[in-house]
Amino acid sequence: MPGRRTLLSGLVVAALLVATATVSYAAYLDERDSARQADLELVERAASEARNEIVSVASGLRGASGIVDKDGGLDSARFRLFAREVVERSAFLGLSWAPRVFADDRASFEEELGRPITRLDQDGGVTPLRTQSDVYLPLAKTYPNTVSRRAFLGFDNLSDPTRAAAARVAIEADEARLSPPLTLAQTQEMGASVYAPVTLSTNGAPRTVGLMVSGVPGQAVADRVARKLGLDERLSITDGGTALTDGSPEGGDATTTVNVLGRSWQFSLPRTTAADVVPAVAFGVSGVALTLLAAGLFALASRRERDLRRRQADAELRAARESLLTRITEVIEREIEVRGRLRSLARTLVPAVGDVCSVHEVTQDGSIRRVGVAAVDEETEALVRSLPEPSETSPIRAAVSSREPVLYTRVAGDREAARARGRGIAEAEGTVEPSRHAQFKADQRSNMIVPLVARGHVLGTISLSILTSSGREPLDRDDIAFGMEVATHAAMALDNARLYEQQRDIAAILQQALLPRSLPEVQGAKVAVRHRPGRAGTEVGGDFYDLFESGDRWVAVVGDVCGKGPEAAALTALVRHTLRATARLGPEEAVLRVHEAIQASGENTYCTLCCAELRHVDDGLVARVTTAGHPEPRVITEDGEVRRLDVTGPLVGILHDPVFEAQEVHLPSGSTLFMCSDGIPEARRNGEVFGDERLEELLVRLSPLGPEEMLHTLEGEVVAFVAGRPRDDLALFALRVEEPRR
């Protein structure tokens, strides 16, 4: 079948080539014939113009009978007017009148002319005619009347055989006739003479009284026609093979023959219309292209199925790898910490890319540590975990140092084993039981190590291995390219996680620095506080709490400053220090001093505060509370009733001359003072607000619990409400008044 298909393909290609050549040649012949026809039509037009001009003028000469007297005489003035009109509208050199003179009238004619009748001599001049004839046709008048033309007056046209033959034919036919080619006597140019008989009627019988004679130069005719038709090429005229023009026709000229006053004149023009080869070339190129296309199709047909399979496999591989890249990104992003992302990366690459994957991390001190391992089975994974860390000369360190991928395939082990078997020493080697690590190393068919590089830093490496026992193809350069793509995506995600950890740690340290390191003991009360950064905890939040002793009293504060980050940290420090410095003046005055300090700082910022001054009384504590744009504190009684204090005030740092007021509340034994930031009631989930009502219901339910457990549970409820991702900071404070000791 393949041979028959090849033969058939060859026959089709050969047939296409033959068809292409045939069609192209036919197109060329058609264009050539069209060009020749165009040249022929042009020369026929030129010949027609020349014939029409000579014939029309010659026909006009018949009108000379109107200027000739009845006795055959011709007045010179009438002749001059008639001749001038003829010469000016034609290519004729001039016009002469040759009357018919019989032998008896010769002497009187010569006497009247003032010279004898002459003939042409060998030099082209004239000499007296010595012979006697029955009739003569001598030139009696000529126009224009130049010296050279007057020299030929008296010349007998019947004395020259060529002219005589043409004159007799014209007289016999009573029509104008052209002479054969001759040298015109007046100009010595090649041309012909026109003989037009002038006939009068005597008693009803016509008689020829003379001839109008004119020389017609062939070149003058050709030039006149060329000007009229706008020809750029030479026009050649011949008569019986004799050229009447300066140039002779050439073999390739376009030629036509016409009858001009009894003579066959041949007109020739060089061929100027080139054959348009574009169609032929187009047919040829198209045919060759079609032939090549057919040949290519036949050649490709045998490989089509294989190419389709390869493309399908490549497409499936690309799709699988694109899907894998997407899955890697998704899996990595689920983890927040760097090591968690590295472990997820290893698990995702097995078995999609390799049989074994190890992910190593470059620590801050430059050491390399394995943090993620995955393998096709648990035993191999456990074995890889037990391997020692990379040595100084390991390929992993080489990849870290060079920042370039490393790929190698193990073939030496198989060759050495074959050589050993050939030498008959395999049994001796088999007596030593290889270690599990050595077995694993020998089972590695190919290995690939790609560095994890992000923002100019090497974060670690990805090591992938193909095991001989799995039967998979070894890793190749395409796998290296894909591995580098994976490493690029993974490295950026890992570096983002690393930066997040650094920012989170810095924020946590700074946040803790803005909160009291420890809380003082309030005699007769238990105190609990909770603080949770919002979002991912990567910025210093605005919520804070404080509890400090001021003389014989204690001051509890929960606040929320505007903004996040360094600005919020600076404002928190300003508020805390101002409160501690002015707390002895009372909560409302201390808050006012904070307001003045914020405005004096020149920063366009503000904060909210809930400040409670606590003092002992016989049956518990009295709290003097001031709020400024902050959620109102709650008092939870011993029997679980929640009462919101009706004390409000403007934001701190905004208004000019604000007024802050305080409210005193008695806290008997078993009651609890609860304060929180707005992150609790304003927590949101899909547009739903946690709210004051939900908060107070929880406080009622949690009132039997101790302060610490109550705040812990309340925080968990709020975090669960927002699906574990609170947007704002949470600050909570609870003080439970205890029974006095007896």
C-alpha positions in Angstrom: 0.0 0.0 0.0 2.7 2.6 0.8 4.4 1.8 -2.6 1.1 2.2 -4.5 0.4 5.5 -2.7 3.8 6.8 -3.5 3.4 5.8 -7.2 -0.1 7.4 -7.3 1.3 10.6 -5.7 4.1 10.7 -8.2 1.7 10.4 -11.1 -0.6 13.1 -9.8 2.4 15.4 -9.3 3.7 14.7 -12.8 0.2 15.3 -14.3 0.0 18.6 -12.4 3.4 19.7 -13.8 2.4 18.8 -17.4 -0.9 20.6 -17.0 0.9 23.6 -15.5 3.4 23.7 -18.4 0.6 23.3 -21.0 -1.6 26.0 -19.6 1.3 28.4 -19.1 2.5 27.9 -22.7 -1.1 28.4 -24.0 -1.4 31.6 -22.0 1.9 32.8 -23.4 0.9 32.1 -27.0 -2.4 33.9 -26.5 -0.7 37.0 -25.1 1.9 36.8 -27.9 -0.8 36.7 -30.5 -2.6 39.5 -28.9 0.6 41.6 -29.0 1.2 40.8 -32.6 -2.4 41.6 -33.5 -2.0 45.0 -31.8 1.1 45.7 -33.8 -0.5 44.5 -37.0 -3.5 46.8 -36.4 -1.2 49.7 -35.8 0.7 49.2 -39.1 -2.5 48.6 -41.0 -3.8 51.9 -39.7 -0.6 53.6 -40.7 -0.8 52.1 -44.2 -4.4 53.2 -44.5 -3.5 56.7 -43.5 -0.7 56.9 -46.1 -2.9 55.4 -48.9 -5.8 57.7 -48.1 -3.6 60.7 -48.1 -2.1 59.9 -51.5 -5.3 58.7 -53.1 -7.3 61.7 -51.8 -4.8 64.2 -53.2 -4.5 62.3 -56.5 -8.3 62.2 -56.8 -8.3 66.0 -56.3 -5.9 66.4 -59.2 -8.8 65.3 -61.5 -10.2 68.8 -60.8 -7.4 70.3 -62.8 -9.7 69.9 -65.9 -11.5 72.9 -64.6 -8.5 75.2 -64.9 -7.4 74.0 -68.3 -8.7 75.9 -71.4 -10.6 74.0 -74.1 -7.6 74.2 -76.4 -5.4 72.6 -73.7 -3.8 75.7 -72.6 -3.3 76.5 -68.9 -3.0 79.9 -67.3 0.0 80.3 -65.0 -1.9 82.1 -62.3 -4.7 79.5 -62.1 -2.1 76.7 -62.1 -0.2 78.3 -59.2 -3.3 78.7 -57.0 -4.4 75.1 -57.8 -0.9 73.7 -57.1 -0.3 75.6 -53.9 -3.6 74.2 -52.4 -2.5 70.7 -53.4 1.0 70.9 -51.9 0.0 72.6 -48.7 -2.4 69.7 -47.7 -0.2 66.8 -48.8 3.2 65.2 -48.6 3.8 66.0 -52.3 7.0 68.0 -53.0 5.3 70.0 -55.7 3.1 69.9 -58.7 4.0 70.1 -62.4 1.9 70.4 -65.6 2.9 68.2 -68.5 0.7 68.9 -71.6 0.4 66.3 -74.4 2.5 67.7 -77.3 2.4 66.0 -80.7 5.4 65.9 -83.0 4.0 68.7 -85.2 3.6 71.0 -82.2 7.1 70.4 -80.8 8.8 73.4 -82.3 6.1 75.8 -81.2 6.1 74.4 -77.7 9.9 74.7 -77.4 9.7 78.2 -78.7 6.9 79.1 -76.2 8.8 77.4 -73.3 12.1 79.0 -74.4 14.0 75.8 -74.1 14.1 72.5 -75.8 12.4 69.3 -74.7 14.9 67.3 -72.6 15.6 63.9 -71.1 17.5 62.8 -68.0 21.2 62.2 -68.3 23.3 59.7 -66.4 24.2 62.4 -63.7 20.5 63.1 -62.9 20.5 66.3 -64.9 18.8 67.0 -68.2 20.0 67.1 -71.7 18.1 68.0 -75.0 16.1 65.2 -76.4 17.5 64.4 -79.9 15.1 61.6 -80.9 11.8 62.2 -82.5 8.5 60.9 -81.2 4.9 61.1 -82.2 3.9 62.6 -78.9 5.6 64.1 -75.9 4.7 64.8 -72.2 7.2 67.6 -71.3 6.9 69.6 -68.1 5.6 73.0 -69.0 4.8 74.5 -65.5 5.9 73.7 -62.0 5.2 74.8 -58.4 6.8 75.9 -56.3 8.7 77.8 -59.0 12.2 77.3 -57.6 15.5 77.3 -59.5 16.0 73.6 -59.0 12.4 72.8 -60.3 12.6 75.2 -63.2 15.8 73.3 -64.4 13.5 70.4 -65.2 11.0 72.3 -67.3 10.8 70.7 -70.7 11.7 67.2 -69.3 9.7 64.6 -71.3 8.2 62.1 -69.0 7.9 59.7 -72.0 11.7 59.8 -72.4 12.3 57.8 -69.2 11.0 54.2 -69.5 9.9 54.0 -65.8 7.9 57.2 -66.0 6.7 56.5 -69.5 5.1 53.2 -68.4 3.3 54.8 -65.5 2.1 57.8 -67.6 0.7 55.5 -70.4 -1.1 53.4 -67.8 -2.7 56.5 -66.3 -3.8 57.8 -69.7 -5.2 54.5 -70.8 -7.1 54.0 -67.4 -8.0 57.7 -67.3 -7.1 57.5 -63.5 -4.2 58.6 -61.4 -1.3 56.1 -61.2 1.9 55.8 -59.3 5.2 55.1 -60.9 7.5 52.3 -59.7 10.1 53.3 -57.2 12.5 55.9 -58.6 14.9 58.7 -57.5 13.1 62.0 -57.6 14.9 64.3 -59.9 14.4 67.5 -57.9 15.5 66.1 -54.4 17.3 62.9 -55.2 15.1 61.1 -52.7 13.5 57.7 -53.2 9.9 57.9 -53.9 7.4 57.7 -56.8 5.7 60.0 -59.2 1.9 60.5 -59.4 0.5 60.8 -62.9 -3.1 62.2 -63.0 -4.6 62.6 -66.5 -6.4 65.8 -67.3 -9.3 65.0 -69.7 -11.5 67.4 -71.7 -14.6 66.6 -73.7 -14.7 67.7 -77.3 -18.0 67.1 -79.1 -18.9 64.6 -76.4 -15.7 62.6 -76.8 -13.1 62.7 -74.0 -9.5 63.4 -74.8 -6.4 63.6 -72.6 -4.8 67.0 -72.9 -2.0 66.4 -70.4 -0.9 65.1 -67.0 -0.6 66.6 -63.5 2.7 65.2 -62.2 4.0 65.2 -58.7 6.8 63.5 -56.9 6.0 61.7 -53.7 9.0 61.0 -51.4 8.5 57.8 -49.3 10.1 59.3 -46.2 7.9 62.4 -46.3 4.9 60.1 -46.4 6.2 58.0 -43.5 7.0 61.1 -41.4 3.6 62.6 -42.0 1.8 59.5 -41.0 4.0 59.0 -37.9 3.2 62.5 -36.7 -0.5 62.1 -37.3 -0.6 58.7 -35.4 2.0 59.7 -32.7 4.3 56.8 -33.6 7.6 56.7 -31.8 9.1 53.9 -34.0 10.2 54.2 -37.6 7.7 53.4 -40.4 9.2 51.7 -43.4 7.7 51.7 -46.9 8.8 49.4 -49.7 7.6 48.8 -53.3 8.5 45.6 -54.9 11.4 45.1 -52.5 12.8 48.7 -53.1 12.8 50.8 -49.9 11.1 54.1 -50.3 12.2 55.3 -46.8 15.5 55.7 -45.1 15.1 52.4 -43.1 14.4 49.0 -44.4 12.0 46.6 -42.7 13.5 43.9 -40.5 12.5 40.3 -40.1 10.5 40.7 -36.9 8.5 43.8 -38.0 4.8 44.0 -38.3 4.0 44.2 -42.0 1.0 44.9 -44.3 0.6 45.5 -48.0 -1.9 47.9 -49.5 -2.7 49.0 -53.1 -1.8 52.7 -53.7 -2.8 54.0 -57.1 -1.9 50.7 -58.9 1.2 49.9 -56.9 1.6 47.5 -54.0 3.2 49.3 -51.1 4.4 47.3 -48.1 4.4 49.1 -44.7 6.5 47.9 -41.8 6.7 48.8 -38.1 9.0 47.4 -35.4 6.9 45.4 -32.9 6.5 47.6 -29.8 3.7 45.7 -28.0 5.4 43.3 -25.7 3.6 40.0 -24.9 2.2 40.2 -21.3 3.9 37.2 -19.6 2.2 37.9 -16.3 -0.7 35.5 -17.0 1.6 32.8 -18.1 3.9 33.3 -15.1 0.9 33.5 -12.9 -0.4 30.2 -14.3 3.0 28.7 -14.0 3.6 29.9 -10.4 0.1 28.8 -9.4 0.6 25.5 -11.0 3.9 24.9 -9.4 2.5 26.1 -6.1 -0.4 23.7 -6.5 2.0 20.9 -7.5 4.2 21.6 -4.5 1.1 21.8 -2.3 -0.1 18.5 -3.6 3.4 17.0 -3.1 3.5 18.5 0.4 0.1 17.1 1.2 1.1 13.7 0.0 4.3 13.9 2.0 2.5 15.1 5.1 -0.3 12.6 4.9 2.0 9.7 6.0 3.0 11.7 9.1 -0.4 13.1 9.9 -1.5 10.6 12.4 1.8 10.7 14.2 1.9 14.5 14.3 -1.7 14.5 15.5 -0.8 12.1 18.3 2.2 14.1 19.3 0.3 17.4 19.3 -2.5 15.8 21.3 0.0 14.6 23.8 1.7 17.9 23.9 -1.6 19.7 24.4 -2.6 17.3 27.1 0.8 17.8 28.8 0.5 21.6 28.5 -3.0 21.5 29.9 -1.9 19.2 32.7 1.0 21.5 33.6 -1.1 24.7 33.4 -3.6 23.0 35.7 -0.8 21.9 37.9 0.5 25.4 38.1 -2.9 26.7 39.1 -3.2 23.9 41.7 0.2 24.7 43.0 -0.7 28.3 43.4 -3.9 27.5 45.1 -2.4 25.0 47.5 0.5 27.3 48.4 -1.8 30.2 49.1 -3.8 28.2 51.6 -0.8 28.2 53.9 0.3 31.4 55.6 3.7 30.4 56.9 6.8 29.7 54.7 7.3 26.1 55.9 3.7 25.2 55.5 3.9 26.4 51.9 7.1 24.5 51.2 5.5 21.3 52.5 2.4 21.8 50.4 4.6 22.4 47.3 6.3 19.1 47.8 3.1 17.2 48.1 1.6 18.8 45.0 4.6 17.9 42.7 4.3 14.1 43.4 3.5 12.2 41.3 2.5 14.9 38.8 6.1 15.7 37.9 8.3 13.2 39.7 8.3 10.1 42.0 10.1 11.9 44.8 10.3 15.5 45.8 12.3 17.2 48.4 12.0 20.9 49.2 14.9 22.6 51.0 15.0 26.0 52.7 18.0 28.4 52.9 18.0 29.7 56.4 19.2 33.2 57.5 22.5 31.8 58.6 23.1 30.3 55.1 22.5 26.7 56.1 20.2 24.4 54.0 17.5 22.5 55.7 14.9 20.0 54.4 11.4 21.2 55.2 9.2 19.3 52.8 9.2 15.7 51.5 6.8 13.7 49.3 7.1 10.4 47.6 4.9 7.9 45.7 4.7 5.6 48.8 5.1 6.1 52.5 8.2 3.9 52.8 10.1 5.9 50.3 9.0 9.1 51.9 10.1 7.9 55.3 13.5 6.9 53.8 14.0 10.3 52.2 13.2 12.0 55.5 15.9 10.0 57.2 18.5 11.1 54.7 21.2 13.5 56.0 21.1 17.1 55.1 23.0 18.1 51.9 26.7 18.2 52.1 28.9 21.1 51.0 29.5 19.3 47.6 26.0 18.2 46.9 24.2 19.3 43.8 21.6 21.1 45.9 24.3 23.5 47.2 25.6 23.8 43.6 22.1 24.9 42.5 21.9 27.4 45.4 25.3 28.9 44.6 24.8 29.1 40.8 21.1 29.9 40.9 20.9 27.6 37.9 18.9 24.3 37.5 20.8 21.0 37.6 19.7 17.9 35.6 21.5 14.6 35.5 20.6 11.1 34.5 22.1 8.1 36.2 23.6 5.6 33.6 27.0 4.7 35.1 25.5 2.3 37.7 23.9 0.1 35.0 27.1 0.1 32.9 29.2 -0.9 35.9 26.8 -3.7 36.8 27.0 -5.0 33.3 30.8 -4.9 33.3 30.9 -6.7 36.6 28.6 -9.4 35.4 30.9 -9.7 32.3 33.9 -10.2 34.5 32.1 -12.8 36.7 32.4 -10.8 39.9 28.8 -9.9 40.4 28.4 -12.7 43.0 31.2 -11.4 45.1 29.6 -8.0 45.2 26.2 -9.5 46.0 27.6 -10.9 49.3 27.5 -7.4 50.8 23.9 -6.2 51.7 23.6 -2.6 50.4 22.1 -0.1 52.8 18.6 1.3 52.2 20.0 4.7 51.4 22.3 3.1 48.8 19.5 1.2 47.3 17.4 4.4 47.0 20.3 6.2 45.4 20.8 3.5 42.9 17.1 3.5 42.1 17.2 7.1 41.0 17.1 7.2 37.2 17.2 11.0 36.8 17.3 14.0 39.1 16.4 17.7 38.7 17.2 20.5 41.1 15.8 24.0 40.5 16.5 26.9 42.8 13.7 29.0 44.3 14.8 32.6 43.5 12.6 35.7 44.3 13.6 39.3 44.4 17.3 38.4 44.0 17.3 36.0 47.0 17.7 32.2 46.9 15.0 30.9 49.2 15.6 27.2 48.7 15.5 24.4 46.1 13.1 21.9 44.7 14.6 18.4 44.1 12.7 16.0 41.9 13.7 12.4 41.1 12.4 9.7 38.8 12.9 6.2 40.1 13.9 3.3 37.8 11.4 1.1 39.6 8.5 3.4 38.5 9.1 2.8 34.8 8.7 6.5 33.9 10.7 8.3 31.3 13.7 10.3 32.7 13.4 14.0 33.2 14.5 16.2 30.2 15.0 19.8 29.2 11.2 20.4 28.9 10.9 19.2 32.5 13.6 21.7 33.5 11.7 24.5 31.8 8.5 23.6 33.6 10.4 23.2 36.8 11.8 26.7 36.5 8.3 28.0 35.8 7.0 26.2 38.9 9.9 27.5 40.9 9.2 31.1 39.7 5.6 31.0 40.9 6.4 29.2 44.1 9.3 31.4 45.0 7.2 34.6 44.7 4.5 33.0 46.9 7.1 31.8 49.4 8.8 35.2 49.5 5.5 36.9 50.1 4.9 34.5 53.0 8.4 35.3 54.3 7.7 39.0 54.1 4.3 38.5 55.8 5.9 36.6 58.7 8.5 39.3 59.1 5.9 42.1 59.0 3.6 40.1 61.4 6.4 39.6 63.9 7.4 43.2 63.8 3.8 44.3 64.2 3.3 41.8 67.1 6.4 43.1 68.9 5.4 46.8 68.4 1.8 46.0 69.4 2.9 44.3 72.6 5.1 47.3 73.3 2.0 49.5 73.2 0.1 47.4 75.7 1.0 47.0 79.4 3.4 44.2 80.0 1.4 43.1 83.1 -1.7 44.3 84.9 -1.6 45.5 88.5 -3.7 43.7 91.0 -6.9 45.5 91.9 -7.7 44.7 95.5 -11.1 43.1 95.8 -11.5 42.5 92.0 -10.5 40.1 89.3 -9.4 41.6 86.0 -9.1 40.0 82.5 -8.1 41.5 79.2 -8.0 40.3 75.6 -6.4 41.8 72.5 -6.6 40.4 69.0 -5.1 42.2 65.9 -7.4 42.5 62.9 -6.9 41.2 59.4 -3.7 39.2 59.2 -2.0 41.1 62.1 0.7 42.5 59.8 0.2 46.1 61.0 0.0 47.7 64.3 -3.7 48.1 65.2 -5.5 51.1 66.7 -7.2 49.3 69.6 -5.5 49.2 73.0 -6.3 48.8 76.7 -4.5 49.9 79.9 -4.9 49.5 83.6 -2.7 51.5 86.1 -2.7 52.7 89.6 -3.2 56.5 90.2 -2.8 57.3 93.9 -5.4 55.3 95.9 -7.4 54.6 92.8 -7.1 52.6 89.6 -7.7 53.7 86.0 -9.0 51.3 83.4 -8.9 52.4 79.7 -10.0 50.9 76.4 -9.4 53.0 73.3 -9.2 53.0 69.5 -6.9 55.4 67.7 -7.4 56.4 64.0 -5.5 54.4 61.4 -3.0 51.5 61.4 0.7 51.1 61.4 3.4 53.5 62.6 1.0 56.5 62.8 -1.4 54.5 65.0 1.4 53.3 67.2 2.6 56.9 67.7 -0.9 58.1 68.5 -1.5 55.2 71.0 1.7 56.0 72.8 0.7 59.7 73.1 -2.8 58.8 74.4 -1.5 56.3 77.0 1.2 58.5 78.3 -1.1 61.5 78.5 -3.7 59.5 80.4 -1.2 58.2 82.9 0.2 61.7 83.4 -3.2 63.4 84.0 -5.3 60.5 85.5 -5.2 62.2 89.0 -7.4 65.0 87.6 -10.3 62.6 87.0 -11.3 60.7 83.8 -13.2 63.6 82.1 -10.3 66.0 82.7 -7.7 63.4 81.6 -9.6 62.8 78.4 -9.7 66.5 77.8 -5.9 66.7 78.2 -5.6 63.9 75.6 -7.7 66.0 73.3 -5.5 69.0 73.7 -2.3 66.9 73.2 -3.6 65.5 69.9 -4.5 68.9 68.6 -1.2 70.3 69.8 0.6 67.5 67.8 -0.6 69.1 64.5 -1.7 65.8 63.2 -5.1 65.6 61.7 -6.2 62.5 63.7 -8.4 61.4 66.5 -9.2 58.6 68.9 -12.1 57.1 70.9 -11.8 56.4 74.6 -13.6 54.7 77.5 -11.9 55.7 80.7 -13.0 54.4 84.1 -11.7 55.6 87.4 -12.1 52.9 90.2 -12.1 53.5 93.9 -13.0 51.3 96.9 -16.1 51.8 99.0 -17.4 49.6 101.9 -19.6 47.4 99.7 -17.6 47.2 96.5 -16.2 49.7 94.0 -17.4 52.9 92.5 -16.5 53.6 88.9 -16.4 57.1 87.5 -16.7 56.6 83.7 -16.1 58.9 80.8 -16.6 57.9 77.1 -15.5 59.8 74.0 -16.9 58.5 70.8 -16.5 54.9 72.2 -19.0 52.0 72.7 -20.6 52.5 76.2 -19.4 50.2 79.0 -21.7 47.6 80.4 -22.4 46.6 84.0 -23.3 42.9 84.5 -25.0 42.3 87.8 -24.5 39.2 89.9 -27.9 37.7 88.7 -26.9 38.2 85.0 -28.7 41.5 84.2 -26.8 43.7 81.7 -27.1 47.4 82.0 -25.5 49.9 79.5 -24.2 53.1 81.0 -25.7 56.2 79.5 -22.6 58.2 79.1 -21.4 59.6 75.8 -19.0 62.2 74.5 -17.5 63.5 71.3 -14.4 62.1 69.5 -11.1 63.0 71.0 -9.0 65.4 68.9 -11.8 66.7 66.5 -13.9 69.5 68.0 -12.8 72.8 69.5 -13.6 73.2 73.2 -15.3 69.8 73.6 -17.1 68.9 76.8 -16.5 65.5 78.3 -18.7 64.3 81.2 -18.4 61.5 83.7 -21.0 59.2 85.3 -20.5 57.3 88.5 -21.8 53.8 88.9 -21.7 51.5 92.0 -20.2 48.1 91.5 -21.4 45.8 94.3 -19.8 42.4 94.9 -20.4 39.9 92.1 -21.0 42.6 89.5 -18.8 43.0 86.4 -17.6 46.1 84.5 -17.2 45.3 80.8 -15.6 47.5 78.2 -14.7 46.8 74.6 -13.6 48.4 71.4 -15.9 48.9 68.4 -14.4 45.8 66.7 -17.0 43.8 68.8 -20.3 45.3 68.0 -19.3 46.4 64.5 -18.0 43.0 63.3 -19.5 42.2 59.9 -20.4 39.1 57.9 -21.9 39.5 54.5 -23.5 42.8 55.4 -24.7 41.5 58.8 -23.5 43.4 61.9 -22.7 41.6 65.2 -24.5 44.4 67.0 -25.1 45.5 70.6 -28.1 43.3 71.0 -26.2 40.1 70.2 -23.3 41.3 72.4 -25.5 41.8 75.4 -27.3 38.5 74.9 -23.9 36.8 75.0 -22.9 38.7 78.1 -26.0 37.5 79.8 -25.2 33.9 78.8 -21.6 34.2 79.8 -22.1 36.0 83.1 -21.7 32.9 85.3 -18.2 32.4 83.9 -15.1 34.1 85.3 -13.7 37.2 83.6 -11.0 35.4 81.8 -13.2 32.6 80.5 -15.9 35.0 79.7 -13.7 37.2 77.5 -12.1 34.1 75.8 -15.5 32.7 74.9 -16.8 36.1 73.7 -13.7 36.6 71.5 -14.3 33.1 70.0 -17.9 33.9 69.2 -17.0 37.1 67.4 -14.2 35.4 65.4 -16.5 32.6 64.5 -19.2 35.2 63.4 -16.7 36.7 60.9 -15.5 33.2 59.7 -12.2 33.6 61.4 -11.1 36.8 59.6 -12.0 39.8 61.7 -11.3 43.1 59.8 -10.8 45.2 62.9 -8.8 44.9 66.1 -10.6 43.5 69.2 -9.9 44.9 72.7 -11.9 43.6 75.7 -11.7 44.4 79.4 -13.6 42.9 82.3 -13.4 43.6 86.0 -15.4 41.4 88.4 -15.9 42.7 92.0 -15.3 39.9 94.5 -16.8 39.3 97.9 -14.8 41.0 100.6 -12.7 38.8 102.7 -13.9 38.3 106.2 
